[in-house]
């Protein structure tokens, strides 16, 4: 896909960018998902 011109992106970046305003009603949901993903990434880094 990158050869076709798309820009690879991480799931965390997509979650972060999808929230136009983290103070919106969806903000706490996005924070919960982001926090969970950061915890899982940390487990991978420790392995």
N, CA and C of each residue as an Amber inpcrd file, in Angstrom:
protein
   141
   0.8180000  -1.1900000   0.0000000   0.0000000   0.0000000   0.0000000
   0.8610000   1.2530000   0.0000000   1.9860000   1.2050000   0.7170000
   2.8580000   2.3770000   0.7550000   3.3970000   2.6950000  -0.6380000
   3.6460000   1.6500000  -1.4300000   4.1210000   1.8660000  -2.7970000
   3.0690000   2.5530000  -3.6490000   1.8080000   2.3900000  -3.2880000
   0.7120000   3.0190000  -4.0320000   0.4540000   4.4430000  -3.5540000
   1.1890000   4.8710000  -2.5180000   1.0660000   6.2500000  -2.0690000
   0.3980000   6.4590000  -0.7290000  -0.0960000   5.3850000  -0.1070000
  -0.7260000   5.5760000   1.2060000   0.3590000   5.7650000   2.2690000
  -0.0150000   6.3940000   3.3540000   0.9230000   6.6460000   4.4500000
   0.5510000   5.7280000   5.5990000   1.4390000   4.7870000   5.9590000
   1.1420000   3.8940000   7.0790000   0.9640000   4.6960000   8.3690000
   0.0630000   4.2350000   9.2030000  -0.2190000   4.9220000  10.4440000
  -0.5150000   3.8840000  11.5210000  -0.2270000   4.2040000  12.7570000
  -0.5030000   3.2640000  13.8380000  -1.9310000   3.4350000  14.3360000
  -2.4250000   2.4190000  15.0120000  -3.7550000   2.4860000  15.5940000
  -3.8320000   3.6060000  16.6100000  -2.7670000   3.7580000  17.3940000
  -2.7560000   4.8180000  18.4040000  -2.8730000   6.1910000  17.7460000
  -2.1690000   6.3910000  16.6500000  -2.2450000   7.6770000  15.9460000
  -3.6470000   7.9100000  15.4010000  -4.2710000   6.8580000  14.8830000
  -5.6360000   7.0080000  14.3660000  -6.6080000   7.3860000  15.4740000
  -6.4690000   6.7510000  16.6400000  -7.3410000   7.0810000  17.7730000
  -7.1120000   8.5330000  18.1880000  -5.8480000   8.9260000  18.2740000
  -5.5210000  10.2860000  18.6950000  -6.0490000  11.3270000  17.7240000
  -5.9280000  11.0480000  16.4360000  -6.3370000  12.0170000  15.4290000
  -7.8450000  12.0190000  15.1950000  -8.5040000  10.9320000  15.5510000
  -9.9440000  10.8570000  15.2900000 -10.7360000  11.7790000  16.2170000
 -10.1590000  12.0870000  17.3520000 -10.8450000  12.9750000  18.2860000
 -10.5170000  14.4210000  17.9730000 -11.4350000  15.1040000  17.3620000
 -11.1850000  16.5040000  17.0460000 -11.0590000  17.3180000  18.3200000
 -11.7790000  16.9030000  19.3330000 -11.7480000  17.6130000  20.6050000
 -11.8300000  16.5880000  21.7270000 -10.7340000  16.4170000  22.4560000
 -10.7090000  15.4210000  23.5220000 -11.6360000  15.7950000  24.6710000
 -12.1290000  17.0210000  24.6800000 -13.0800000  17.4490000  25.7070000
 -14.5160000  17.1380000  25.3030000 -14.7050000  16.5610000  24.1100000
 -16.0420000  16.2190000  23.6440000 -16.5890000  15.0410000  24.4510000
 -17.8730000  14.7240000  24.2950000 -18.4310000  13.5750000  25.0070000
 -17.7240000  12.2530000  24.6640000 -17.0940000  12.1670000  23.4940000
 -16.3800000  10.9470000  23.1070000 -14.9680000  10.8940000  23.6950000
 -14.4960000  12.0030000  24.2580000 -13.1460000  12.0750000  24.8050000
 -12.8240000  10.9920000  25.8160000 -13.6690000  10.7860000  26.8260000
 -13.3650000   9.7300000  27.8060000 -13.2800000   8.3410000  27.1830000
 -14.0730000   8.0750000  26.1710000 -14.0280000   6.7720000  25.4960000
 -12.7040000   6.6240000  24.7630000 -12.2920000   7.6820000  24.0570000
 -11.0230000   7.6300000  23.3320000  -9.8580000   7.4960000  24.3030000
  -9.9200000   8.1790000  25.4430000  -8.8560000   8.0600000  26.4490000
  -8.7740000   6.6310000  26.9820000  -9.9260000   6.0290000  27.2140000
  -9.9490000   4.6510000  27.7310000  -9.2710000   3.6990000  26.7430000
  -9.5970000   3.8280000  25.4780000  -8.9960000   2.9730000  24.4540000
  -7.5020000   3.2570000  24.3400000  -7.1270000   4.5390000  24.3320000
  -5.7160000   4.9050000  24.2070000  -4.9170000   4.3950000  25.4020000
  -5.4600000   4.5330000  26.6020000  -4.7660000   4.0470000  27.8000000
  -4.5710000   2.5440000  27.7400000  -5.6040000   1.8320000  27.2990000
  -5.5010000   0.3730000  27.1930000  -4.4110000   0.0070000  26.2000000
  -4.3820000   0.6850000  25.0660000  -3.3890000   0.3500000  24.0500000
  -1.9760000   0.6560000  24.5360000  -1.7970000   1.7600000  25.2400000
  -0.4670000   2.0760000  25.7750000  -0.0070000   1.0110000  26.7630000
  -0.9210000   0.5130000  27.5830000  -0.5730000  -0.5590000  28.5270000
  -0.1310000  -1.8110000  27.7820000  -0.8470000  -2.1520000  26.7120000
  -0.4950000  -3.3440000  25.9440000   0.8420000  -3.1660000  25.2290000
   1.0960000  -1.9830000  24.6930000   2.3780000  -1.7250000  24.0270000
   3.5300000  -1.8240000  25.0250000   3.3050000  -1.3630000  26.2310000
   4.3360000  -1.4430000  27.2550000   4.6630000  -2.8970000  27.5790000
   3.6370000  -3.7510000  27.6040000   3.8760000  -5.1870000  27.8510000
   4.7440000  -5.7760000  26.7460000   4.5020000  -5.3710000  25.4970000
   5.3100000  -5.8780000  24.3880000   6.7560000  -5.4170000  24.4970000
   6.9580000  -4.1790000  24.9380000   8.3070000  -3.6550000  25.0670000
   9.0890000  -4.3570000  26.1700000   8.3840000  -4.8870000  27.1700000
   9.0430000  -5.5740000  28.2820000   9.3940000  -7.0050000  27.9280000
   8.7430000  -7.5570000  26.9330000   8.9600000  -8.9740000  26.5720000
  10.2920000  -9.1910000  25.8970000
